[in-house]
Amino acid sequence: MKNKLKDKEEKFAISSEYRENLKQTIQVLQEQVDITEQFEEDKDIDAMKGKIGDLVAKHEQLDEQSHRLSKLLLDI
């Protein structure tokens, strides 16, 4: 019984972290869309490259976390 409760708590913690990771990923993607739309108006490609580069790195990090968390959820 104790193990089942621990498993449920662990699964809940992982799923909560996974959900937060997805929310952050959506925010990063929305920022990328906003920057791209701003670029279309400003035509300042150097500024866009700098902003997008930072967001792409963050997105890759979030993607790795998402993959790890989804694998943990499937393994439980």
N, C-alpha and C positions, 0 to 999 in steps of 0.2 A: 504494500500500500504506500509506504514511504517512497519507494522508487518511482511509482506511478506519479505521485505528486511532484517529485523532483523533475521527472521527465516533462510533465505538463508545464511546470514553471520555466524550465529551460526552453521548451518549444515556444512558449509565450514571449520570453525575452528575445529569442532569435527572431521571431516573426515581428515583434515590435521594432527591433533594430532594422530589419529588412524593409519594413514599411517606411521608416524614417529615411532610409537610404534611397528609396524610390522617390520620396517627396523631394529630397535634395537633388536627385537626378533631374526631375521635372523642372525644378527651379533653374538649374544650370542650362538645360535645353531652352527654357524660355528666355534666359538672358542671351543665349546665342542667337535666338530668333530676333530679339530686340536689337542687338548689336548689328545684325545683318540688315535689318530694316533701316536702322540709323545710317549705315554705310550707304545704302541706296540713295539716301537723301544727301549725305555729306560728301560722298565720293572720296573719303579720306582712308585709303586702303592701309596705310601704315598704322594708324590708330586702331583700325579694325583688327589687323593681324595681331597686335599686342594683346588686345582684350580677348580675342578668340583663342589665342594660344594658351592663356591662363585658364580659360574655361575648358578647353579640350583636355588639359592636364588634369583638372579637377574631375571632369567627366570620366576619364580613364580610371582614376582612382576609385570613384564611386562604382564604376562598372565592375572592377575587380572585387570590391567589397560585396556587391550584389551577387556576384557569381559564388563567392565563398559562402555567403549567408544562405543562398538558395540550396547549395549543396548540403549545408548543415541541416536545413529543414527537411530535405529529402532523406537524409541518413537517419534522422531521429525516428 
